[in-house]
Amino acid sequence: QVQLAESGGGMVQPGGSLKLSCVISGRPFNNLVMAWLRQAPGKEHEFVASISDTGGRTLYADSVKGRSSISRNNAKNGIYLQMNSLTPEDTAVYHCAARRGFSMTTTNSGYDYWGQGTQVTVSS
């Protein structure tokens, strides 16, 4: 059974930073495209960032580009999302997701496995 477990969420003041982590188990990690998606209260899931199987390619939503960085460690079956200059608009549940194969997508339905999510709240 494939499982994704996120951690690192919490409450932070505007302008602050957080680093989210996700560990996947239950299947080989090195042939999965990985991503972070988020869901704010009352809204649909929104793509945040994705990273290719080798880590050589990354994709970011315009809303986080330039202040976020996605990375992966294939030896540890983990991906990470460093977010800086956080604003209240970043408040959401952040989900780690995995996609079989090698093509990248920003579409929610393109991801085969999802974690339960970790809450990020940006508030003063």
All heavy atoms as an XYZ file, in Angstrom:
930
protein
N       0.846     -1.182      0.000
C       0.000      0.000      0.000
C       0.891      1.245      0.000
O       1.796      1.369      0.818
C      -0.890      0.001      1.240
C      -1.857      1.170      1.287
C      -2.768      1.086      2.504
O      -2.706      0.132      3.277
N      -3.594      2.094      2.682
N       0.599      2.147     -0.910
C       1.385      3.364     -1.012
C       0.896      4.366      0.035
O      -0.302      4.603      0.156
C       1.267      3.974     -2.412
C       2.070      5.271     -2.486
C       1.750      2.988     -3.467
N       1.833      4.924      0.775
C       1.474      5.922      1.775
C       2.381      7.139      1.640
O       3.588      6.991      1.433
C       1.593      5.344      3.189
C       0.557      4.277      3.493
C       0.603      3.826      4.947
O       1.667      3.680      5.525
N      -0.580      3.620      5.539
N       1.783      8.314      1.778
C       2.529      9.559      1.779
C       2.247     10.254      3.099
O       1.093     10.389      3.485
C       2.120     10.467      0.625
C       2.508     10.041     -0.793
C       1.536      9.010     -1.340
C       2.587     11.230     -1.722
N       3.293     10.689      3.753
C       3.130     11.316      5.065
C       3.816     12.674      5.062
O       5.032     12.751      4.899
C       3.716     10.421      6.152
N       3.010     13.723      5.245
C       3.538     15.084      5.278
C       3.829     15.518      6.711
O       3.202     15.043      7.663
C       2.538     16.083      4.678
C       2.118     15.787      3.259
C       0.831     15.012      3.158
O       0.475     14.303      4.144
O       0.151     15.089      2.122
N       4.747     16.456      6.837
C       5.040     17.060      8.128
C       5.615     18.452      7.897
O       5.982     18.808      6.765
C       6.029     16.207      8.926
O       7.254     16.092      8.227
N       5.680     19.222      8.966
C       6.309     20.526      8.871
C       5.366     21.715      8.854
O       5.816     22.865      8.870
N       4.075     21.445      8.805
C       3.134     22.552      8.821
C       3.067     23.203     10.188
O       3.684     22.746     11.147
N       2.326     24.304     10.264
C       2.178     25.003     11.529
C       1.698     26.414     11.294
O       1.255     26.768     10.198
N       1.805     27.206     12.343
C       1.393     28.594     12.251
C       2.636     29.468     12.161
O       3.597     29.267     12.904
C       0.543     29.001     13.455
C       0.075     30.428     13.411
S      -1.090     30.837     14.720
C      -2.562     30.014     14.133
N       2.585     30.436     11.265
C       3.725     31.318     11.069
C       3.208     32.725     10.797
O       2.105     32.894     10.264
C       4.615     30.799      9.912
C       3.860     30.791      8.605
C       5.896     31.594      9.797
N       3.982     33.706     11.144
C       3.592     35.095     10.901
C       3.850     35.477      9.443
O       4.718     34.888      8.786
C       4.379     36.021     11.827
C       3.998     35.882     13.286
C       4.638     36.948     14.156
O       5.630     37.568     13.777
N       4.058     37.181     15.324
N       3.103     36.454      8.943
C       3.376     36.928      7.578
C       4.840     37.329      7.422
O       5.428     37.952      8.314
C       2.446     38.142      7.457
C       1.310     37.836      8.377
C       1.931     37.117      9.542
N       5.397     36.924      6.290
C       6.811     37.183      6.040
C       7.726     36.067      6.498
O       8.925     36.070      6.182
N       7.170     35.117      7.219
C       7.968     34.017      7.734
C       8.188     32.911      6.722
O       7.785     33.013      5.560
N       8.830     31.843      7.192
C       9.185     30.715      6.330
C       8.792     29.396      6.975
O       8.678     29.305      8.207
C      10.695     30.704      6.070
O      11.103     31.868      5.402
N       8.584     28.398      6.139
C       8.314     27.043      6.592
C       8.943     26.075      5.600
O       9.056     26.391      4.405
C       6.815     26.755      6.653
C       6.015     27.122      7.894
C       4.546     26.749      7.687
C       6.564     26.437      9.137
N       9.298     24.904      6.086
C       9.757     23.835      5.205
C       8.900     22.609      5.452
O       8.883     22.068      6.563
C      11.228     23.512      5.423
C      11.746     22.479      4.414
C      13.244     22.284      4.545
C      13.769     21.333      3.480
N      15.236     21.173      3.536
N       8.195     22.186      4.423
C       7.360     21.003      4.495
C       8.139     19.788      4.002
O       8.965     19.901      3.099
C       6.099     21.176      3.659
C       5.257     22.421      3.952
C       4.009     22.414      3.056
C       4.874     22.481      5.411
N       7.839     18.645      4.597
C       8.479     17.396      4.195
C       7.411     16.353      3.897
O       6.308     16.401      4.451
C       9.392     16.885      5.311
O      10.399     17.817      5.616
N       7.765     15.413      3.046
C       6.864     14.304      2.719
C       7.708     13.068      2.486
O       8.699     13.123      1.751
C       6.048     14.637      1.487
S       5.067     13.263      0.832
N       7.308     11.979      3.094
C       7.980     10.705      2.882
C       6.981      9.729      2.286
O       5.839      9.636      2.744
C       8.539     10.145      4.203
C       9.155      8.780      3.982
C       9.581     11.095      4.776
N       7.407      9.001      1.262
C       6.532      8.028      0.612
C       7.041      6.621      0.902
O       8.251      6.386      0.960
C       6.440      8.290     -0.903
C       5.392      7.383     -1.552
C       7.785      8.119     -1.578
C       5.049      7.768     -2.982
N       6.103      5.707      1.091
C       6.470      4.315      1.310
C       5.519      3.425      0.528
O       4.436      3.844      0.134
C       6.403      3.972      2.802
O       5.094      4.188      3.299
N       5.947      2.191      0.285
C       5.057      1.229     -0.350
C       5.307      0.984     -1.823
O       4.674      0.113     -2.421
N       6.191      1.770     -2.439
C       6.539      1.525     -3.831
C       7.841      2.263     -4.141
O       8.231      3.179     -3.411
C       5.433      1.976     -4.768
C       5.200      3.467     -4.855
C       4.538      3.814     -6.186
N       5.476      3.686     -7.280
C       5.112      3.314     -8.488
N       3.857      3.011     -8.764
N       6.011      3.231     -9.455
N       8.512      1.869     -5.215
C       9.747      2.562     -5.592
C       9.497      4.041     -5.816
O       8.511      4.434     -6.428
C      10.162      1.863     -6.888
C       9.567      0.518     -6.785
C       8.258      0.697     -6.080
N      10.402      4.829     -5.317
C      10.220      6.283     -5.329
C      10.830      6.940     -6.544
O      10.384      7.996     -6.986
C      10.859      6.839     -4.043
C      10.779      8.333     -3.891
C       9.560      8.949     -3.691
C      11.926      9.107     -3.911
C       9.472     10.323     -3.532
C      11.860     10.474     -3.744
C      10.638     11.086     -3.556
N      11.826      6.310     -7.112
C      12.623      7.008     -8.110
C      11.989      7.056     -9.498
O      12.584      7.585    -10.421
C      14.033      6.414     -8.194
C      13.997      4.939     -8.524
O      12.930      4.353     -8.640
N      15.156      4.329     -8.666
N      10.784      6.521     -9.691
C      10.100      6.691    -10.966
C       8.754      7.375    -10.778
O       7.789      7.091    -11.486
C       9.921      5.357    -11.678
C       9.085      4.386    -10.874
O       8.763      4.639     -9.726
N       8.715      3.283    -11.499
N       8.718      8.263     -9.829
C       7.512      9.026     -9.548
C       7.790     10.518     -9.712
O       8.811     11.022     -9.243
C       7.026      8.795     -8.119
C       6.519      7.404     -7.766
C       6.269      7.311     -6.257
C       5.244      7.082     -8.530
N       6.872     11.205    -10.363
C       6.859     12.661    -10.318
C       6.141     13.052     -9.032
O       5.086     12.507     -8.716
C       6.118     13.238    -11.537
C       5.895     14.735    -11.378
C       6.899     12.947    -12.815
N       6.710     13.982     -8.301
C       6.143     14.369     -7.008
C       5.694     15.823     -7.045
O       6.240     16.636     -7.812
C       7.182     14.178     -5.900
C       7.696     12.766     -5.755
S       6.410     11.594     -5.259
C       5.938     12.236     -3.655
N       4.736     16.133     -6.206
C       4.200     17.495     -6.222
C       3.644     17.872     -4.862
O       3.384     17.017     -4.008
C       3.096     17.614     -7.272
N       3.470     19.162     -4.710
C       2.718     19.724     -3.595
C       1.496     20.439     -4.168
O       1.608     21.199     -5.152
C       3.561     20.717     -2.807
C       4.660     20.082     -2.019
C       5.955     19.920     -2.399
C       4.544     19.505     -0.715
N       6.663     19.284     -1.415
C       5.827     19.020     -0.364
C       3.504     19.355      0.204
C       6.083     18.389      0.856
C       3.762     18.737      1.417
C       5.037     18.259      1.732
N       0.352     20.167     -3.572
C      -0.884     20.869     -3.905
C      -1.499     21.340     -2.603
O      -1.245     20.756     -1.548
C      -1.842     19.941     -4.661
C      -1.277     19.405     -5.990
C      -0.794     17.971     -5.823
C      -2.301     19.496     -7.096
N      -2.294     22.378     -2.657
C      -2.879     22.902     -1.437
C      -4.361     23.181     -1.616
O      -4.833     23.392     -2.719
C      -2.147     24.174     -0.993
C      -2.324     25.368     -1.933
C      -1.426     26.522     -1.497
N      -1.587     27.690     -2.362
C      -0.840     28.794     -2.272
N       0.125     28.879     -1.350
N      -1.058     29.804     -3.089
N      -5.047     23.193     -0.488
C      -6.478     23.494     -0.503
C      -6.778     24.474      0.613
O      -6.654     24.136      1.797
C      -7.316     22.231     -0.344
C      -8.808     22.497     -0.516
C      -9.636     21.231     -0.511
O      -9.287     20.240      0.107
N     -10.758     21.265     -1.218
N      -7.167     25.661      0.219
C      -7.580     26.677      1.181
C      -9.046     26.458      1.542
O      -9.788     25.832      0.767
C      -7.379     28.067      0.589
N      -9.488     26.954      2.688
C     -10.886     26.764      3.094
C     -11.857     27.253      2.030
O     -11.733     28.372      1.528
C     -10.987     27.613      4.369
C      -9.606     27.653      4.906
C      -8.707     27.678      3.707
N     -12.790     26.388      1.657
C     -13.813     26.758      0.693
C     -13.351     26.808     -0.751
O     -14.108     27.246     -1.627
N     -12.139     26.354     -1.023
C     -11.616     26.419     -2.389
C     -11.216     25.042     -2.887
O     -11.073     24.097     -2.110
C     -10.414     27.362     -2.441
C     -10.756     28.815     -2.136
C      -9.574     29.725     -2.387
C      -9.932     31.179     -2.163
N      -8.778     32.080     -2.437
N     -11.016     24.953     -4.199
C     -10.553     23.716     -4.810
C      -9.055     23.529     -4.527
O      -8.363     24.474     -4.164
C     -10.774     23.771     -6.324
C     -12.219     23.935     -6.759
C     -13.014     22.673     -6.515
O     -12.443     21.569     -6.667
O     -14.201     22.771     -6.160
N      -8.604     22.315     -4.763
C      -7.166     22.067     -4.666
C      -6.432     22.892     -5.716
O      -6.889     23.043     -6.849
C      -6.862     20.578     -4.889
C      -7.077     19.742     -3.674
N      -8.242     19.028     -3.453
C      -6.272     19.493     -2.600
C      -8.151     18.388     -2.303
N      -6.964     18.648     -1.762
N      -5.281     23.410     -5.323
C      -4.485     24.259     -6.202
C      -3.079     23.690     -6.306
O      -2.444     23.377     -5.282
C      -4.414     25.671     -5.616
C      -3.517     26.630     -6.356
C      -3.261     27.922     -5.594
O      -3.472     27.947     -4.371
O      -2.829     28.900     -6.223
N      -2.579     23.574     -7.527
C      -1.202     23.131     -7.737
C      -0.236     24.152     -7.170
O      -0.419     25.360     -7.339
C      -0.963     22.956     -9.238
C       0.466     22.708     -9.604
C       1.005     21.435     -9.514
C       1.287     23.743    -10.046
C       2.326     21.193     -9.846
C       2.599     23.518    -10.383
C       3.128     22.236    -10.281
N       0.811     23.666     -6.506
C       1.829     24.553     -5.946
C       3.166     24.364     -6.672
O       3.753     25.313     -7.187
C       2.014     24.307     -4.438
C       3.134     25.189     -3.883
C       0.715     24.549     -3.683
N       3.651     23.129     -6.695
C       4.950     22.861     -7.308
C       5.085     21.372     -7.574
O       4.469     20.553     -6.888
C       6.084     23.332     -6.404
N       5.907     21.030     -8.561
C       6.194     19.621     -8.822
C       7.663     19.465     -9.191
O       8.344     20.423     -9.553
C       5.304     19.063     -9.930
O       5.572     19.706    -11.153
N       8.119     18.228     -9.094
C       9.519     17.921     -9.381
C       9.592     16.579    -10.097
O       8.866     15.642     -9.756
C      10.361     17.944     -8.082
C      11.852     17.821     -8.375
C       9.891     16.883     -7.093
C      12.725     18.188     -7.187
N      10.455     16.488    -11.084
C      10.573     15.274    -11.876
C      11.205     14.141    -11.083
O      11.729     14.344     -9.978
C      11.399     15.557    -13.129
O      12.724     15.917    -12.766
N      11.196     12.953    -11.663
C      11.709     11.772    -10.976
C      13.174     11.910    -10.576
O      13.588     11.423     -9.524
C      11.514     10.533    -11.853
C      12.207     10.660    -13.193
O      12.114     11.722    -13.831
O      12.847      9.682    -13.609
N      13.960     12.583    -11.387
C      15.381     12.750    -11.084
C      15.671     14.040    -10.314
O      16.784     14.234     -9.834
C      16.213     12.793    -12.369
O      15.784     13.935    -13.138
C      16.031     11.524    -13.189
N      14.677     14.904    -10.228
C      14.887     16.195     -9.591
C      15.432     17.250    -10.531
O      15.664     18.390    -10.132
N      15.614     16.882    -11.787
C      16.206     17.810    -12.738
C      15.272     18.877    -13.268
O      15.714     19.882    -13.819
N      13.985     18.641    -13.152
C      12.996     19.619    -13.618
C      12.038     19.971    -12.493
O      11.626     19.103    -11.726
C      12.206     19.058    -14.794
C      12.988     18.886    -16.083
C      12.100     18.252    -17.136
N      11.765     16.874    -16.789
C      10.665     16.256    -17.196
N       9.779     16.888    -17.932
N      10.453     15.001    -16.856
N      11.682     21.225    -12.425
C      10.700     21.683    -11.449
C       9.689     22.603    -12.127
O       9.966     23.184    -13.177
C      11.353     22.443    -10.283
O      12.109     23.549    -10.814
C      12.280     21.540     -9.469
N       8.526     22.677    -11.513
C       7.437     23.505    -12.028
C       6.798     24.193    -10.829
O       6.609     23.541     -9.788
C       6.413     22.583    -12.699
C       5.600     23.057    -13.882
C       6.467     23.528    -15.016
C       4.700     21.920    -14.354
N       6.470     25.477    -10.981
C       5.874     26.220     -9.879
C       4.633     26.971    -10.339
O       4.576     27.476    -11.465
C       6.861     27.234     -9.307
C       8.071     26.620     -8.650
C       9.248     26.417     -9.357
C       8.032     26.232     -7.312
C      10.362     25.845     -8.757
C       9.137     25.661     -6.702
C      10.294     25.474     -7.429
O      11.385     24.900     -6.823
N       3.675     27.089     -9.444
C       2.551     27.984     -9.691
C       3.052     29.423     -9.617
O       3.979     29.731     -8.862
C       1.469     27.749     -8.643
N       2.428     30.292    -10.380
C       2.833     31.698    -10.367
C       2.732     32.299     -8.970
O       3.519     33.171     -8.604
C       1.960     32.506    -11.336
C       2.287     32.206    -12.788
O       3.365     31.650    -13.065
O       1.433     32.527    -13.650
N       1.766     31.807     -8.196
C       1.526     32.367     -6.870
C       2.677     32.124     -5.897
O       2.788     32.830     -4.892
C       0.226     31.806     -6.287
O       0.279     30.397     -6.235
N       3.539     31.138     -6.165
C       4.642     30.833     -5.244
C       6.008     30.954     -5.899
O       7.039     30.854     -5.225
C       4.491     29.419     -4.634
C       3.146     29.274     -3.938
C       4.680     28.346     -5.691
N       6.021     31.191     -7.200
C       7.292     31.248     -7.926
C       8.174     32.356     -7.372
O       7.712     33.467     -7.110
C       7.009     31.481     -9.401
C       8.182     31.216    -10.331
C       7.761     31.399    -11.785
C       6.729     30.381    -12.208
N       6.366     30.509    -13.639
N       9.435     32.033     -7.188
C      10.389     33.009     -6.700
C      10.533     33.054     -5.187
O      11.473     33.652     -4.666
N       9.616     32.434     -4.484
C       9.720     32.428     -3.026
C       9.543     31.020     -2.445
O       9.460     30.869     -1.225
C       8.702     33.387     -2.409
C       7.256     33.085     -2.743
C       6.339     34.204     -2.224
N       4.935     33.866     -2.484
C       4.169     33.239     -1.603
N       4.644     32.902     -0.414
N       2.911     32.945     -1.904
N       9.486     30.019     -3.335
C       9.365     28.642     -2.881
C      10.346     27.775     -3.658
O      10.717     28.098     -4.790
C       7.936     28.123     -3.088
O       7.029     28.848     -2.296
N      10.720     26.678     -3.032
C      11.650     25.760     -3.682
C      11.275     24.329     -3.335
O      11.174     23.976     -2.151
C      13.079     26.053     -3.222
O      13.988     25.132     -3.798
N      11.071     23.512     -4.370
C      10.779     22.097     -4.170
C      12.044     21.296     -4.423
O      12.825     21.608     -5.331
C       9.617     21.634     -5.081
C       9.182     20.212     -4.742
C       9.977     21.772     -6.555
C       7.902     19.769     -5.458
N      12.250     20.272     -3.624
C      13.421     19.421     -3.795
C      13.055     17.991     -3.396
O      11.997     17.759     -2.817
C      14.589     19.928     -2.948
O      14.242     19.956     -1.575
N      13.931     17.065     -3.735
C      13.694     15.666     -3.369
C      15.008     14.994     -3.027
O      16.074     15.385     -3.524
C      12.965     14.919     -4.469
C      13.753     14.671     -5.737
C      12.823     14.133     -6.843
N      12.407     12.756     -6.609
C      11.352     12.188     -7.188
N      10.575     12.908     -8.004
N      11.049     10.921     -6.955
N      14.896     13.964     -2.200
C      16.025     13.129     -1.838
C      15.603     11.696     -2.101
O      14.891     11.091     -1.286
C      16.394     13.349     -0.374
C      17.645     12.578      0.029
O      17.939     11.527     -0.508
N      18.380     13.122      0.981
N      16.027     11.146     -3.218
C      15.580      9.807     -3.594
C      16.114      8.732     -2.650
O      15.512      7.669     -2.505
C      15.974      9.505     -5.041
C      15.079     10.222     -6.040
O      14.115     10.889     -5.664
N      15.394     10.100     -7.316
N      17.220      9.016     -2.003
C      17.767      8.039     -1.058
C      16.901      7.924      0.190
O      16.909      6.906      0.880
C      19.185      8.424     -0.683
N      16.154      9.006      0.471
C      15.312      9.017      1.671
C      13.829      8.946      1.334
O      12.981      9.123      2.220
C      15.598     10.280      2.490
C      17.013     10.331      3.052
C      17.204     11.533      3.961
C      18.587     11.526      4.581
N      18.802     12.693      5.495
N      13.513      8.731      0.051
C      12.108      8.676     -0.378
C      11.338      9.917      0.064
O      10.165      9.813      0.474
C      11.410      7.428      0.180
C      11.814      6.175     -0.560
O      12.746      6.179     -1.349
N      11.115      5.083     -0.285
N      11.993     11.065     -0.022
C      11.356     12.265      0.497
C      11.380     13.438     -0.463
O      12.265     13.546     -1.316
N      10.358     14.288     -0.343
C      10.373     15.569     -1.036
C      10.146     16.665     -0.018
O       9.637     16.417      1.092
C       9.333     15.663     -2.171
C       7.894     15.679     -1.626
C       9.529     14.570     -3.193
C       6.876     16.177     -2.650
N      10.493     17.898     -0.410
C      10.451     19.021      0.511
C       9.946     20.249     -0.225
O      10.110     20.369     -1.434
C      11.857     19.268      1.069
C      12.517     17.988      1.514
C      13.353     17.284      0.659
C      12.239     17.431      2.763
C      13.914     16.079      1.035
C      12.794     16.229      3.147
C      13.628     15.555      2.273
O      14.180     14.354      2.643
N       9.340     21.149      0.532
C       8.907     22.419     -0.022
C       9.321     23.513      0.951
O       8.788     23.605      2.057
C       7.394     22.458     -0.238
C       6.864     23.759     -0.862
C       7.355     23.880     -2.315
C       5.332     23.804     -0.817
N      10.281     24.307      0.533
C      10.700     25.458      1.317
C       9.892     26.662      0.842
O       9.905     26.989     -0.349
C      12.192     25.736      1.120
C      12.705     26.994      1.800
C      12.727     26.873      3.311
O      13.185     25.868      3.854
N      12.221     27.889      4.007
N       9.175     27.282      1.765
C       8.353     28.450      1.416
C       8.804     29.641      2.230
O       8.924     29.567      3.456
C       6.880     28.151      1.698
C       6.312     27.023      0.861
S       4.515     26.908      1.020
C       4.379     26.510      2.757
N       9.042     30.740      1.549
C       9.497     31.978      2.182
C       8.502     33.100      1.908
O       7.618     32.968      1.053
C      10.872     32.353      1.635
C      11.895     31.249      1.815
O      11.951     30.613      2.867
N      12.694     31.016      0.783
N       8.658     34.182      2.639
C       7.801     35.364      2.452
C       6.326     34.989      2.440
O       5.566     35.402      1.564
C       8.172     36.083      1.145
O       9.536     36.448      1.138
N       5.940     34.203      3.408
C       4.565     33.705      3.451
C       3.573     34.832      3.716
O       3.878     35.797      4.443
C       4.446     32.632      4.526
C       5.099     31.294      4.164
C       5.331     30.446      5.405
C       4.258     30.540      3.150
N       2.395     34.701      3.118
C       1.304     35.656      3.303
C       0.062     34.890      3.755
O       0.002     33.659      3.620
C       0.986     36.392      2.003
O       0.306     35.509      1.110
C       2.254     36.911      1.323
N      -0.936     35.579      4.277
C      -2.177     34.895      4.679
C      -2.809     34.107      3.530
O      -3.508     33.112      3.785
C      -3.071     36.048      5.143
C      -2.102     37.073      5.650
C      -0.927     36.991      4.716
N      -2.558     34.510      2.292
C      -3.110     33.791      1.144
C      -2.488     32.402      0.974
O      -2.987     31.580      0.199
C      -2.917     34.600     -0.136
C      -3.828     35.824     -0.264
C      -3.521     36.905      0.751
O      -2.322     37.152      1.029
O      -4.473     37.524      1.275
N      -1.409     32.140      1.659
C      -0.780     30.816      1.619
C      -1.404     29.855      2.621
O      -1.051     28.669      2.645
C       0.719     30.937      1.905
C       1.461     31.684      0.821
O       1.237     31.380     -0.368
O       2.262     32.575      1.162
N      -2.311     30.338      3.435
C      -2.978     29.477      4.410
C      -3.793     28.407      3.699
O      -4.641     28.704      2.861
C      -3.902     30.309      5.317
O      -3.096     31.209      6.100
C      -4.707     29.416      6.248
N      -3.506     27.152      4.022
C      -4.156     26.023      3.348
C      -3.665     24.725      3.964
O      -2.703     24.713      4.736
C      -3.830     26.023      1.859
N      -4.326     23.651      3.587
C      -3.801     22.315      3.858
C      -2.930     21.936      2.659
O      -3.400     21.985      1.515
C      -4.922     21.285      4.054
C      -4.335     19.892      4.224
C      -5.776     21.656      5.252
N      -1.694     21.582      2.932
C      -0.743     21.247      1.875
C      -0.624     19.734      1.764
O      -0.303     19.050      2.746
C       0.619     21.873      2.172
C       0.644     23.354      1.882
C      -0.054     24.247      2.690
C       1.330     23.863      0.781
C      -0.067     25.605      2.417
C       1.331     25.229      0.496
C       0.630     26.081      1.322
O       0.627     27.429      1.046
N      -0.881     19.238      0.566
C      -0.826     17.805      0.298
C       0.373     17.477     -0.565
O       0.668     18.177     -1.543
C      -2.082     17.343     -0.442
C      -3.341     17.503      0.317
N      -3.854     16.516      1.136
C      -4.212     18.538      0.391
C      -4.985     16.928      1.671
N      -5.224     18.152      1.252
N       1.018     16.396     -0.228
C       2.043     15.794     -1.067
C       1.330     14.812     -2.001
O       0.393     14.114     -1.573
C       3.025     15.074     -0.150
S       4.243     14.066     -0.946
N       1.743     14.756     -3.268
C       1.097     13.860     -4.228
C       2.145     13.253     -5.148
O       3.203     13.843     -5.383
C       0.049     14.610     -5.037
N       1.814     12.077     -5.676
C       2.744     11.365     -6.542
C       2.047     10.937     -7.826
O       0.861     10.577     -7.817
C       3.299     10.134     -5.828
N       2.815     10.958     -8.898
C       2.295     10.617    -10.220
C       3.196      9.552    -10.832
O       4.418      9.763    -10.909
C       2.289     11.865    -11.101
C       1.963     11.662    -12.575
C       1.984     13.011    -13.281
N       1.899     12.912    -14.719
C       0.762     12.768    -15.375
N      -0.386     12.697    -14.729
N       0.773     12.698    -16.697
N       2.607      8.457    -11.260
C       3.391      7.400    -11.903
C       3.886      7.899    -13.257
O       3.191      8.626    -13.960
C       2.547      6.148    -12.089
C       2.122      5.473    -10.792
C       1.465      4.131    -11.069
N       0.255      4.287    -11.862
C      -0.970      4.363    -11.349
N      -1.137      4.317    -10.041
N      -2.017      4.482    -12.133
N       5.091      7.475    -13.609
C       5.634      7.866    -14.907
C       6.568      9.041    -14.808
O       7.049      9.378    -13.723
N       6.792      9.702    -15.959
C       7.820     10.717    -16.025
C       7.312     12.082    -16.498
O       8.056     13.057    -16.458
C       8.946     10.256    -16.951
C       9.511      8.924    -16.543
C       9.163      7.770    -17.221
C      10.366      8.827    -15.455
C       9.658      6.533    -16.830
C      10.873      7.602    -15.060
C      10.525      6.446    -15.746
N       6.075     12.154    -16.955
C       5.571     13.443    -17.427
C       5.060     14.255    -16.255
O       4.530     13.717    -15.284
C       4.451     13.231    -18.454
O       3.360     12.566    -17.875
N       5.177     15.553    -16.350
C       4.786     16.444    -15.263
C       3.465     17.114    -15.610
O       3.155     17.342    -16.770
C       5.874     17.473    -15.012
C       7.182     16.816    -14.568
S       8.550     17.954    -14.422
C       8.083     18.878    -12.952
N       2.697     17.429    -14.606
C       1.408     18.066    -14.821
C       1.076     18.993    -13.653
O       1.553     18.781    -12.530
C       0.299     17.008    -14.978
O      -0.942     17.674    -15.234
C       0.131     16.179    -13.703
N       0.251     19.989    -13.937
C      -0.247     20.874    -12.893
C      -1.699     20.547    -12.550
O      -2.321     21.230    -11.745
C      -0.161     22.347    -13.329
O      -0.977     22.532    -14.490
C       1.268     22.746    -13.651
N      -2.220     19.502    -13.168
C      -3.631     19.120    -12.983
C      -3.785     18.192    -11.796
O      -3.101     17.176    -11.708
C      -4.155     18.424    -14.246
O      -3.944     19.281    -15.367
C      -5.630     18.113    -14.116
N      -4.716     18.533    -10.897
C      -4.909     17.715     -9.696
C      -5.180     16.253    -10.021
O      -4.654     15.348     -9.382
C      -6.095     18.255     -8.882
C      -5.885     19.672     -8.423
O      -4.753     20.162     -8.375
N      -6.967     20.340     -8.072
N      -6.013     16.023    -11.033
C      -6.420     14.661    -11.367
C      -5.279     13.843    -11.950
O      -5.408     12.624    -12.120
C      -7.586     14.679    -12.345
O      -7.199     15.339    -13.544
N      -4.173     14.474    -12.228
C      -3.029     13.761    -12.788
C      -2.184     13.030    -11.769
O      -1.246     12.335    -12.136
N      -2.529     13.180    -10.499
C      -1.745     12.554     -9.439
C      -2.450     11.328     -8.891
O      -3.647     11.362     -8.611
C      -1.418     13.575     -8.351
C      -0.425     14.579     -8.893
C      -0.860     15.745     -9.517
C       0.946     14.310     -8.864
C       0.050     16.623    -10.081
C       1.853     15.190     -9.421
C       1.400     16.345    -10.037
O       2.305     17.213    -10.606
N      -1.695     10.249     -8.751
C      -2.262      8.938     -8.417
C      -2.344      8.686     -6.909
O      -3.185      7.914     -6.457
C      -1.414      7.840     -9.055
C      -1.319      8.014    -10.566
O      -2.372      7.922    -11.218
O      -0.204      8.237    -11.075
N      -1.438      9.275     -6.171
C      -1.389      9.045     -4.726
C      -1.313     10.383     -4.006
O      -0.600     11.284     -4.446
C      -0.156      8.198     -4.363
C       0.008      6.943     -5.170
C       0.999      6.855     -6.153
C      -0.830      5.844     -4.969
C       1.151      5.703     -6.909
C      -0.665      4.696     -5.727
C       0.318      4.629     -6.684
O       0.472      3.484     -7.434
N      -2.038     10.461     -2.892
C      -2.093     11.699     -2.128
C      -1.873     11.403     -0.651
O      -2.306     10.374     -0.133
C      -3.475     12.340     -2.259
C      -3.770     12.914     -3.597
C      -3.956     12.233     -4.770
C      -3.959     14.294     -3.917
N      -4.239     13.104     -5.799
C      -4.251     14.380     -5.301
C      -3.917     15.458     -3.171
C      -4.479     15.596     -5.949
C      -4.149     16.664     -3.806
C      -4.433     16.734     -5.183
N      -1.229     12.360      0.031
C      -1.146     12.283      1.479
C      -2.333     12.976      2.131
O      -3.143     13.608      1.443
N      -2.422     12.864      3.438
C      -3.540     13.452      4.171
C      -3.421     14.969      4.296
O      -4.425     15.656      4.492
C      -3.622     12.835      5.576
C      -4.025     11.365      5.563
C      -5.438     11.167      5.060
O      -6.369     11.866      5.466
N      -5.618     10.219      4.148
N      -2.222     15.467      4.202
C      -2.028     16.909      4.244
C      -1.509     17.404      5.580
O      -1.657     16.745      6.615
N      -0.910     18.588      5.538
C      -0.441     19.265      6.743
C      -0.906     20.720      6.669
O      -0.818     21.362      5.623
C       1.093     19.153      6.881
O       1.507     19.726      8.113
C       1.831     19.839      5.736
N      -1.426     21.212      7.793
C      -2.012     22.553      7.819
C      -0.927     23.607      7.919
O      -0.044     23.521      8.776
C      -2.967     22.691      9.010
C      -3.571     24.074      9.191
C      -4.590     24.417      8.126
O      -5.468     23.621      7.816
N      -4.471     25.615      7.552
N      -1.023     24.614      7.066
C      -0.166     25.799      7.155
C      -1.080     27.007      7.372
O      -2.000     27.234      6.587
C       0.665     25.990      5.872
C       1.379     27.345      5.889
C       1.668     24.856      5.717
N      -0.832     27.734      8.430
C      -1.617     28.923      8.745
C      -0.684     30.113      8.864
O       0.269     30.079      9.644
C      -2.397     28.738     10.046
O      -3.248     27.593      9.932
C      -3.258     29.960     10.346
N      -0.958     31.130      8.083
C      -0.151     32.346      8.109
C      -1.020     33.465      8.686
O      -1.994     33.882      8.078
C       0.351     32.732      6.710
C       1.270     33.944      6.801
C       1.058     31.553      6.055
N      -0.644     33.893      9.859
C      -1.466     34.876     10.554
C      -0.633     35.630     11.570
O       0.303     35.071     12.155
C      -2.632     34.174     11.261
O      -3.367     35.090     12.041
N      -0.989     36.893     11.768
C      -0.313     37.679     12.794
C      -1.083     37.616     14.109
O      -0.653     38.192     15.105
C      -0.164     39.134     12.333
O      -1.422     39.663     11.983
